[in-house]
Amino acid sequence: MKTLKIGNLLARIPIVQGGMGVGVSLSGLASAVASEGGIGVISSAGLGAIYHDYSSDYDKASIWGLREELRKARERTRGIIGVNVMVAMSNFADMVRTAVAEKADIIFSGAGLPLNLPSFLTEGSRTKLAPIVSSARAARLLCEKWFGNYGYIPDAVVVEGPKAGGHLGYKEEQIGDAHYALETLVPQIVAEVRDFEAAHGCHIPVIAAGGIYTGEDIYRIMELGADGVQMGTRFVTTDECDADPAFKQSYIDATEQDIEIIRSPVGMPGRAIRNSFLDRVRDGLKRPKNCPFNCIRTCDVTHSPYCIMLALYNAFLGKLRNGYAFAGANAWRAEKIQSVKELIGGLKREYDEFSLRDKLFGAKQ
């Protein structure tokens, strides 16, 4: 496998572990991936619920929780640790400031366009910034806005395709449209980014995400121009994943037909594993009485069939009767729980084997 260089950060393998909330990727998973040479990512979503014992104030508990998770990750590894911060979160600014203050290596930010992300960097900060986009137009806009407004060039760009898990940056009719497939988007975004590089004398790694499952997938998408990949679903069924074992088992038990697109209370389509909770929602049996967190700016409790924070927090705890698991399109392919070391070792072997076969086949042509 190739390495992945983001500024002065060098990952031995070109794999970023996707940030998964609520609580699915905390310091346990992130540090394990970082120790194996990838980039481990802590999700900042829902930390106020996870750390509610520290404070009943959601924002204060979130800040404390992110500090704690970064501290624990640093105790476990010297590898690269990032933080995922969603633009749609009501405490977006607090989470970004905390990640910068605690010297997170890199911030990944999506679920909206993080147009002002560079404004949070402080003098002497070493934290890298990587926006998550779903189109070449968004990539171009962010590069131009960051450079024009802040003189800052993205340290990397993540392109997330419609096969990703969780909230998706696509309309429902686009999700199955080949024009929006990751294999279509990557060359378009790579071309856009390379044009910007040529104009500004820089290099911006492009990281592909959404539906990447095997070492062969990694090889194929990197052959299209990606410098690395982001993978979330594969890391759920690992020993080190921070979610409850019942959450992980839901992936193993899922069939292909169980992976479905839902309408999230936050106003975006999302991909999840069908279960009895989602069936009850569909039947109109769930209605929140109030909003206990005010965690997502676009969530309107008066029109929401349930509180998404409580649903995802319950799932993280393994209480799937009162919640559900977000998942990528390939979650149904999960067969066993294994260590992060075993998973990454297997991905490396698959990548190398397919790369060799491809080169031998190409030579014969």
C-alpha positions as CSV (number, residue, x, y, z in Angstrom):
1,M,0.0,0.0,0.0
2,K,1.0,3.6,-0.6
3,T,1.4,6.1,2.2
4,L,-0.8,9.1,2.7
5,K,0.8,12.5,3.3
6,I,-1.2,15.4,4.6
7,G,1.0,18.4,5.2
8,N,3.7,17.2,7.6
9,L,1.5,14.2,8.7
10,L,2.5,10.9,7.2
11,A,0.2,7.9,7.5
12,R,1.9,4.6,6.7
13,I,-1.3,3.3,5.1
14,P,-3.7,5.5,3.0
15,I,-6.7,4.7,5.3
16,V,-8.7,7.3,7.3
17,Q,-11.1,5.7,9.7
18,G,-14.4,7.6,9.3
19,G,-15.8,9.5,12.2
20,M,-18.9,7.8,13.4
21,G,-21.3,9.2,16.0
22,V,-22.9,8.9,18.4
23,G,-20.0,7.2,20.3
24,V,-19.2,4.6,17.7
25,S,-15.7,6.0,17.0
26,L,-14.1,7.4,20.2
27,S,-10.6,7.1,21.5
28,G,-10.6,3.3,21.6
29,L,-11.2,2.8,17.9
30,A,-9.3,5.9,16.8
31,S,-6.2,5.1,18.7
32,A,-6.2,1.5,17.4
33,V,-6.4,2.6,13.8
34,A,-3.7,5.2,14.4
35,S,-1.4,2.6,16.0
36,E,-1.7,0.5,12.8
37,G,-0.5,3.4,10.6
38,G,-3.8,4.8,9.5
39,I,-5.6,8.0,10.6
40,G,-7.9,7.5,13.6
41,V,-10.9,9.8,13.9
42,I,-12.9,10.6,17.0
43,S,-16.5,11.7,16.3
44,S,-17.5,14.8,18.3
45,A,-21.2,14.2,17.7
46,G,-23.2,13.4,20.8
47,L,-20.4,13.7,23.3
48,G,-22.7,15.8,25.5
49,A,-25.0,12.8,25.9
50,I,-22.1,10.4,26.5
51,Y,-20.5,12.6,29.1
52,H,-23.8,13.8,30.7
53,D,-22.5,12.7,34.2
54,Y,-19.9,15.5,34.0
55,S,-22.5,18.2,33.3
56,S,-26.2,18.4,32.6
57,D,-25.3,21.2,30.2
58,Y,-24.9,19.5,26.8
59,D,-22.4,22.0,25.5
60,K,-20.2,21.9,28.6
61,A,-20.3,18.1,28.6
62,S,-19.4,18.0,24.9
63,I,-16.3,20.1,25.4
64,W,-15.2,18.0,28.4
65,G,-15.9,14.8,26.5
66,L,-13.8,15.8,23.5
67,R,-10.9,16.8,25.7
68,E,-11.1,13.5,27.5
69,E,-11.3,11.4,24.3
70,L,-8.3,13.2,22.8
71,R,-6.4,12.8,26.0
72,K,-7.2,9.0,26.2
73,A,-6.2,8.6,22.5
74,R,-2.9,10.3,23.1
75,E,-2.2,8.0,26.0
76,R,-2.7,5.0,23.7
77,T,-0.8,5.9,20.6
78,R,1.7,8.2,18.9
79,G,-0.2,7.9,15.6
80,I,-2.3,10.4,13.8
81,I,-5.6,11.4,15.6
82,G,-8.3,13.4,14.0
83,V,-11.7,14.8,15.0
84,N,-14.9,14.8,12.9
85,V,-17.1,17.9,13.4
86,M,-20.4,18.2,11.6
87,V,-21.3,21.7,10.3
88,A,-24.9,21.0,11.2
89,M,-24.1,20.6,14.9
90,S,-25.3,23.5,17.1
91,N,-21.9,23.3,19.0
92,F,-19.8,23.2,15.8
93,A,-17.7,26.2,16.9
94,D,-17.1,24.8,20.4
95,M,-16.0,21.5,19.0
96,V,-13.7,23.0,16.5
97,R,-12.1,25.3,19.0
98,T,-11.7,22.5,21.5
99,A,-10.1,20.2,18.8
100,V,-7.6,23.0,17.9
101,A,-6.8,23.8,21.5
102,E,-6.2,20.2,22.3
103,K,-3.9,19.9,19.3
104,A,-5.9,17.3,17.3
105,D,-3.8,16.5,14.2
106,I,-6.6,17.1,11.8
107,I,-10.3,18.1,11.7
108,F,-12.6,16.5,9.1
109,S,-15.8,18.5,8.6
110,G,-18.9,17.8,6.6
111,A,-22.8,17.7,6.9
112,G,-22.8,21.1,5.4
113,L,-20.1,23.3,3.9
114,P,-17.5,24.4,6.5
115,L,-16.9,27.7,4.8
116,N,-15.5,29.4,8.0
117,L,-13.4,26.5,9.4
118,P,-10.0,28.2,8.9
119,S,-11.2,31.2,11.1
120,F,-10.9,29.0,14.2
121,L,-7.2,28.3,13.8
122,T,-5.0,30.1,16.3
123,E,-1.5,31.4,15.9
124,G,0.9,28.5,15.9
125,S,-1.8,25.9,15.5
126,R,-0.7,22.7,13.8
127,T,-4.2,21.2,13.3
128,K,-4.9,20.4,9.7
129,L,-8.3,21.0,8.1
130,A,-10.1,18.7,5.6
131,P,-13.6,19.5,4.3
132,I,-15.9,16.7,3.3
133,V,-17.7,17.4,0.0
134,S,-20.0,15.5,-2.4
135,S,-19.3,17.4,-5.7
136,A,-16.6,19.0,-7.7
137,R,-18.5,22.3,-7.4
138,A,-18.4,22.1,-3.6
139,A,-14.7,21.3,-3.7
140,R,-13.9,24.3,-5.9
141,L,-16.1,26.6,-3.9
142,L,-14.4,25.6,-0.6
143,C,-10.9,25.9,-2.0
144,E,-11.6,29.4,-3.4
145,K,-13.4,30.6,-0.3
146,W,-10.8,29.4,2.1
147,F,-8.0,30.9,0.0
148,G,-9.8,34.1,-0.7
149,N,-11.1,34.8,2.8
150,Y,-8.3,33.4,4.9
151,G,-5.4,32.7,2.6
152,Y,-5.7,29.1,3.7
153,I,-5.6,26.0,1.4
154,P,-7.3,22.8,2.5
155,D,-4.8,20.3,3.8
156,A,-6.9,17.5,2.2
157,V,-10.4,17.1,0.6
158,V,-12.6,14.1,1.4
159,V,-15.2,13.2,-1.3
160,E,-18.0,11.2,0.2
161,G,-20.2,9.2,-2.2
162,P,-23.8,8.1,-1.8
163,K,-22.9,4.6,-0.5
164,A,-21.7,6.0,2.8
165,G,-23.4,5.4,6.2
166,G,-25.3,8.0,8.3
167,H,-26.4,11.3,6.9
168,L,-25.8,11.7,3.2
169,G,-25.2,14.9,1.3
170,Y,-27.5,13.9,-1.6
171,K,-31.1,14.1,-2.5
172,E,-32.9,10.8,-2.3
173,E,-33.2,10.5,-6.1
174,Q,-29.4,11.0,-6.5
175,I,-28.4,8.2,-4.2
176,G,-28.9,5.4,-6.8
177,D,-28.0,7.6,-9.8
178,A,-24.7,6.5,-11.5
179,H,-23.9,10.2,-12.2
180,Y,-23.3,10.6,-8.4
181,A,-21.4,7.3,-7.9
182,L,-18.1,7.6,-6.1
183,E,-16.3,6.2,-9.2
184,T,-17.8,9.1,-11.2
185,L,-17.2,11.8,-8.6
186,V,-13.5,11.0,-7.8
187,P,-12.0,11.9,-11.2
188,Q,-14.1,15.0,-11.4
189,I,-13.0,16.3,-7.9
190,V,-9.4,15.2,-8.5
191,A,-9.4,17.3,-11.7
192,E,-10.9,20.3,-9.9
193,V,-8.4,20.0,-7.1
194,R,-5.4,19.5,-9.4
195,D,-6.4,22.7,-11.3
196,F,-6.4,24.6,-8.0
197,E,-3.0,23.1,-7.1
198,A,-1.5,24.2,-10.4
199,A,-2.7,27.8,-9.9
200,H,-1.4,28.0,-6.3
201,G,1.7,25.7,-6.3
202,C,0.4,23.3,-3.6
203,H,-0.7,19.7,-3.2
204,I,-4.1,18.7,-1.7
205,P,-4.6,15.0,-1.2
206,V,-8.1,13.7,-2.2
207,I,-9.5,11.1,0.0
208,A,-12.4,8.9,-1.3
209,A,-15.2,7.7,1.0
210,G,-18.5,5.9,0.8
211,G,-18.9,2.2,0.1
212,I,-15.2,1.2,0.1
213,Y,-15.1,-2.2,1.7
214,T,-12.1,-4.3,0.4
215,G,-8.5,-3.9,-0.4
216,E,-9.5,-4.2,-4.1
217,D,-11.9,-1.3,-3.6
218,I,-9.0,0.7,-2.2
219,Y,-6.8,-0.1,-5.1
220,R,-9.5,0.7,-7.7
221,I,-10.5,4.0,-6.3
222,M,-6.8,5.1,-5.9
223,E,-6.2,4.2,-9.6
224,L,-8.9,6.8,-10.4
225,G,-6.7,9.5,-8.7
226,A,-7.6,9.3,-5.0
227,D,-4.6,9.7,-2.6
228,G,-6.3,7.7,0.1
229,V,-9.6,6.4,1.3
230,Q,-11.9,6.9,4.3
231,M,-13.7,3.8,5.7
232,G,-16.3,3.7,8.4
233,T,-18.4,0.6,8.2
234,R,-15.5,-1.9,8.1
235,F,-14.3,-0.6,11.5
236,V,-17.6,-1.1,13.3
237,T,-17.2,-4.8,13.5
238,T,-13.9,-4.6,15.3
239,D,-13.0,-5.4,18.9
240,E,-11.9,-1.8,19.4
241,C,-15.0,-0.1,18.1
242,D,-16.4,1.9,21.0
243,A,-20.1,0.9,20.5
244,D,-21.8,-1.8,22.4
245,P,-21.4,-5.4,21.2
246,A,-25.2,-5.5,20.3
247,F,-24.6,-2.5,17.9
248,K,-21.8,-4.5,16.2
249,Q,-23.9,-7.6,16.1
250,S,-26.6,-5.7,14.2
251,Y,-24.2,-5.4,11.3
252,I,-23.4,-9.1,11.3
253,D,-27.1,-10.0,11.5
254,A,-28.2,-7.6,8.7
255,T,-29.1,-8.8,5.3
256,E,-28.7,-6.7,2.1
257,Q,-32.5,-5.9,2.2
258,D,-32.1,-4.5,5.8
259,I,-29.9,-1.6,4.6
260,E,-32.3,1.2,3.9
261,I,-32.5,4.9,3.3
262,I,-34.4,6.8,6.0
263,R,-35.6,10.4,6.4
264,S,-33.7,11.8,9.3
265,P,-35.1,14.5,11.6
266,V,-32.2,16.7,10.7
267,G,-33.5,17.1,7.1
268,M,-31.1,14.8,5.3
269,P,-31.5,11.3,4.0
270,G,-29.5,8.7,5.9
271,R,-28.6,5.1,5.6
272,A,-29.4,2.7,8.4
273,I,-30.1,-0.9,9.3
274,R,-33.8,-1.5,9.5
275,N,-35.1,-2.6,12.9
276,S,-38.2,-2.5,15.0
277,F,-37.6,1.1,16.1
278,L,-37.6,2.3,12.5
279,D,-40.7,0.2,11.8
280,R,-42.5,1.9,14.7
281,V,-41.4,5.3,13.5
282,R,-42.8,4.5,10.1
283,D,-46.1,3.4,11.7
284,G,-46.3,6.8,13.4
285,L,-45.9,5.5,16.9
286,K,-43.0,7.8,18.0
287,R,-43.3,11.5,18.9
288,P,-40.8,13.5,21.0
289,K,-42.3,15.6,23.8
290,N,-39.5,18.1,23.8
291,C,-35.9,18.5,22.6
292,P,-33.4,17.7,25.4
293,F,-30.2,18.6,23.6
294,N,-30.7,21.2,20.8
295,C,-27.8,19.4,19.1
296,I,-28.5,19.9,15.4
297,R,-29.5,23.3,14.0
298,T,-31.7,21.9,11.3
299,C,-33.7,19.6,13.6
300,D,-37.2,20.9,14.4
301,V,-38.7,19.0,17.3
302,T,-42.3,20.1,16.4
303,H,-42.0,18.2,13.1
304,S,-39.6,15.4,14.2
305,P,-40.9,11.8,14.6
306,Y,-38.2,11.1,17.2
307,C,-35.1,12.6,18.8
308,I,-32.2,11.5,16.7
309,M,-29.7,12.1,19.5
310,L,-31.5,9.8,21.9
311,A,-32.0,7.2,19.1
312,L,-28.3,7.1,18.2
313,Y,-27.2,7.2,21.9
314,N,-29.5,4.3,22.7
315,A,-28.0,2.4,19.8
316,F,-24.5,3.1,21.0
317,L,-25.5,1.6,24.3
318,G,-26.9,-1.5,22.6
319,K,-30.5,-0.5,23.3
320,L,-31.7,-1.0,19.7
321,R,-35.3,-1.3,20.6
322,N,-35.1,2.4,21.3
323,G,-32.7,3.4,18.5
324,Y,-31.0,2.2,15.3
325,A,-27.6,1.8,13.7
326,F,-26.4,4.0,10.9
327,A,-24.4,1.9,8.4
328,G,-22.8,2.1,5.0
329,A,-24.3,0.3,1.9
330,N,-22.0,-2.7,2.4
331,A,-22.7,-3.3,6.1
332,W,-24.6,-6.5,5.4
333,R,-21.3,-8.0,4.2
334,A,-19.9,-8.1,7.7
335,E,-19.3,-11.6,8.9
336,K,-17.3,-11.5,12.1
337,I,-15.8,-9.3,14.9
338,Q,-12.0,-8.9,14.5
339,S,-9.2,-6.7,15.8
340,V,-8.3,-3.5,13.9
341,K,-4.9,-5.1,13.4
342,E,-6.4,-8.1,11.7
343,L,-8.7,-6.0,9.6
344,I,-6.0,-3.7,8.3
345,G,-3.7,-6.6,7.7
346,G,-6.4,-8.2,5.6
347,L,-7.0,-5.0,3.6
348,K,-3.3,-4.7,2.9
349,R,-3.1,-8.3,1.6
350,E,-6.1,-7.8,-0.6
351,Y,-4.7,-4.5,-2.0
352,D,-1.3,-6.0,-2.7
353,E,-2.7,-9.2,-4.3
354,F,-5.0,-7.3,-6.5
355,S,-2.4,-4.7,-7.4
356,L,0.0,-7.5,-8.5
357,R,-2.7,-9.3,-10.5
358,D,-3.6,-6.0,-12.2
359,K,0.0,-5.2,-13.1
360,L,0.5,-8.8,-14.5
361,F,-2.7,-8.6,-16.5
362,G,-1.8,-5.2,-17.8
363,A,1.6,-6.4,-18.8
364,K,0.1,-9.1,-20.9
365,Q,-2.0,-6.6,-22.8
